[in-house]
Amino acid sequence: MTQLIWRDGLPYSETYDDIYHARAGAYAQAEAVFISGNDIIARAQALGPGDEFQILETGFGLGSNFLQTCLAWSHSTQARLCFTSIEKHPLASSDYQQAHQLFPHQDLLNSLLEKLDLRLTDTLIHLNSQLSLRYLHADVLWALSKISSGSIDVLYLDGFAPSKNPHMWSLPVCQELFRVAKPQASLATWCVASLVRQNLSEAGFVVQKVAGFADKKEMLTGIKP
């Protein structure tokens, strides 16, 4: 288990020598990069109560993207959200609580932490009848091998920077992401590194640079044709 460190007011990983989110804030980053970048709200509103939507995230981190997506989803639709997230280096419950002191729905956070069993490599958590999380505590390639082909609607690519964690953005990982994605599945990431764009394109995704968040001029979105 990884210990969370704070530097200059930002959560920091000693393992990867990188911060967990931009200074502008984890929730704002989740909204701008992943929720808006994948048009989640409009897509949620187009679904019916019996429909199911699958999001896959590479890099659970602090859980900010998951929590913020749950809020946006609950306010937008009665459809079911099935969120899968991969994390090789989970944090202690106390670190999650410290990182989310200002999260407006502590009941949701507490429910997540009560049900998350980090002794397991594959945990399915039902927060309520609408929201579920499959948490894969494992290396990204092993975790992706456990996900069915053509099952994912949206990809959140949120690992540490490729200069710090190149494995997360490697061609084999991008090829596995392409395999698990449905036709017309979308992706979004704050990362615009040329090698990442090249690997995603070589795997089969059509990617483009768009306006970025906070101090990042650009971010990346894409689609599986």
C-alpha positions in Angstrom: 0.0 0.0 0.0 1.3 3.5 -0.9 1.5 6.3 1.6 0.1 9.6 0.4 2.5 12.6 0.8 1.5 16.2 0.5 3.9 18.8 -1.1 3.0 22.4 -1.4 -0.7 21.5 -0.7 -0.8 18.9 -3.5 -1.0 15.1 -3.0 2.2 13.5 -4.3 3.4 10.0 -5.1 6.9 9.1 -4.1 6.7 5.9 -6.2 6.3 7.9 -9.4 7.7 11.3 -8.3 4.5 13.0 -9.6 1.4 14.8 -8.3 -2.1 13.2 -8.4 -3.9 16.1 -9.9 -3.5 19.7 -11.1 -3.3 22.6 -8.6 -6.7 23.8 -9.9 -8.3 20.8 -8.1 -9.1 17.2 -8.5 -12.9 17.6 -8.9 -12.5 20.4 -11.4 -10.0 18.3 -13.3 -12.4 15.4 -13.4 -15.2 17.6 -14.7 -13.2 19.3 -17.4 -11.0 16.4 -18.6 -13.0 13.3 -18.2 -16.7 14.1 -17.7 -16.8 16.9 -20.3 -14.1 15.4 -22.5 -16.3 12.3 -22.9 -19.7 14.2 -23.0 -20.8 12.0 -20.1 -23.8 14.1 -19.0 -25.4 14.3 -22.4 -24.8 10.6 -23.0 -26.3 9.8 -19.6 -29.4 11.8 -20.3 -30.0 9.9 -23.5 -30.2 6.6 -21.5 -33.3 5.0 -20.1 -33.7 3.5 -16.5 -32.9 0.0 -17.7 -29.8 0.9 -19.6 -26.2 0.3 -18.4 -23.1 2.3 -19.2 -19.5 1.1 -18.8 -16.6 3.4 -17.9 -13.0 2.1 -17.6 -10.3 4.2 -15.8 -6.6 3.5 -15.9 -5.4 4.9 -12.6 -7.9 5.1 -9.7 -5.5 7.4 -7.7 -7.4 9.3 -5.1 -10.8 8.2 -6.6 -11.7 11.8 -7.5 -12.8 10.9 -11.1 -15.0 8.1 -9.8 -16.6 10.2 -7.1 -17.2 13.2 -9.3 -18.6 11.0 -12.1 -21.0 9.3 -9.6 -22.4 12.8 -8.7 -22.8 13.9 -12.3 -24.4 10.5 -13.2 -26.9 10.5 -10.3 -28.0 14.0 -11.3 -28.4 13.2 -15.0 -30.1 9.8 -15.4 -31.7 6.7 -13.8 -29.5 4.4 -15.9 -26.9 2.2 -14.2 -23.3 3.2 -14.2 -20.7 0.4 -14.1 -17.3 2.0 -13.4 -14.1 -0.1 -13.6 -10.9 1.3 -12.3 -7.3 -0.1 -12.2 -4.8 0.8 -9.5 -1.5 -0.9 -8.8 -0.7 1.2 -5.7 -3.7 1.8 -3.6 -3.8 4.2 -0.6 -4.9 3.7 2.9 -8.5 4.7 3.8 -7.2 7.5 6.0 -5.4 9.0 3.0 -8.6 8.9 0.9 -10.5 10.6 3.8 -7.9 13.3 4.1 -7.9 13.9 0.3 -11.7 14.2 0.2 -12.4 16.3 3.3 -14.2 18.8 1.1 -16.2 16.3 -1.0 -19.8 17.3 -0.6 -21.2 13.8 -0.3 -19.3 12.1 2.5 -21.9 9.4 2.7 -20.8 8.3 -0.8 -17.2 8.4 0.1 -17.8 6.5 3.4 -19.8 3.8 1.6 -16.9 3.3 -0.9 -14.3 3.0 1.8 -16.4 0.6 3.9 -16.8 -1.8 1.0 -13.4 -1.5 -0.7 -11.3 -4.5 0.2 -7.7 -3.9 -0.9 -6.7 -7.5 0.0 -8.4 -8.6 -3.1 -7.2 -8.1 -6.7 -10.7 -7.9 -8.1 -13.5 -6.3 -6.0 -17.1 -5.5 -7.2 -18.7 -2.8 -5.0 -22.4 -1.7 -5.3 -22.8 1.7 -3.8 -26.5 1.7 -4.5 -28.8 0.2 -7.1 -27.5 2.7 -9.7 -23.7 2.9 -9.1 -21.1 0.2 -9.0 -17.3 0.0 -9.0 -15.2 -2.8 -10.1 -11.8 -2.2 -8.5 -8.8 -4.0 -10.0 -5.8 -3.9 -7.7 -3.2 -5.1 -10.1 -0.8 -4.3 -12.9 -2.6 -2.6 -15.8 -2.0 -5.3 -18.4 -3.1 -8.1 -16.1 -6.2 -6.1 -15.1 -7.1 -5.3 -18.7 -6.9 -9.0 -19.6 -9.8 -9.6 -17.2 -12.1 -7.2 -19.0 -14.4 -8.5 -21.8 -13.7 -7.4 -25.4 -16.0 -4.7 -26.7 -17.6 -4.0 -23.4 -16.5 -0.4 -22.5 -18.3 2.8 -23.5 -15.8 5.3 -22.2 -12.1 5.3 -21.3 -10.6 7.6 -18.6 -6.8 7.6 -19.1 -5.4 9.0 -15.9 -2.1 7.4 -15.0 0.9 9.3 -13.9 2.9 11.1 -16.6 4.4 8.8 -19.2 7.9 10.1 -18.4 7.3 8.8 -14.8 5.1 5.7 -15.6 5.8 4.7 -19.2 4.2 1.2 -18.8 0.7 2.7 -18.3 0.9 4.4 -21.7 2.7 1.7 -23.6 1.6 0.3 -27.0 0.5 -3.1 -25.4 -1.7 -1.2 -23.0 -3.2 0.9 -25.7 -3.9 -2.2 -27.8 -5.7 -3.8 -24.8 -7.7 -0.6 -24.4 -8.8 -0.8 -28.0 -9.8 -4.4 -27.5 -12.0 -3.8 -24.5 -13.7 -0.7 -26.1 -17.0 -0.8 -27.9 -17.2 0.6 -31.4 -17.6 4.4 -31.1 -16.3 4.3 -27.5 -14.6 7.6 -26.5 -11.5 8.4 -24.5 -10.1 11.4 -22.8 -6.9 12.3 -21.0 -5.0 15.3 -19.9 -1.9 13.8 -21.5 -0.8 15.0 -25.0 2.7 13.5 -25.1 3.6 12.5 -28.7 4.4 8.9 -27.8 0.9 8.5 -26.2 -0.8 9.9 -29.3 1.3 7.6 -31.4 0.5 4.5 -29.4 -3.2 5.2 -29.2 -3.3 5.9 -33.0 -1.3 2.7 -33.7 -3.7 0.7 -31.6 -6.5 2.0 -33.7 -8.0 5.0 -32.0 -8.7 8.3 -33.8 -7.3 11.0 -31.4 -7.2 14.8 -31.5 -5.9 17.6 -29.3 -8.5 19.9 -27.8 -8.4 22.8 -25.3 -6.8 21.8 -22.0 -7.6 22.3 -18.4 -6.1 24.9 -16.1 -2.4 25.3 -16.8 -2.4 22.7 -19.5 -2.9 24.3 -22.9 -4.2 21.0 -24.5 -5.6 17.7 -23.7 -6.5 14.6 -25.8 -9.8 13.1 -26.8 -10.4 10.1 -29.1 -12.8 7.5 -30.4 -12.7 3.9 -31.5 -14.0 3.9 -35.1 
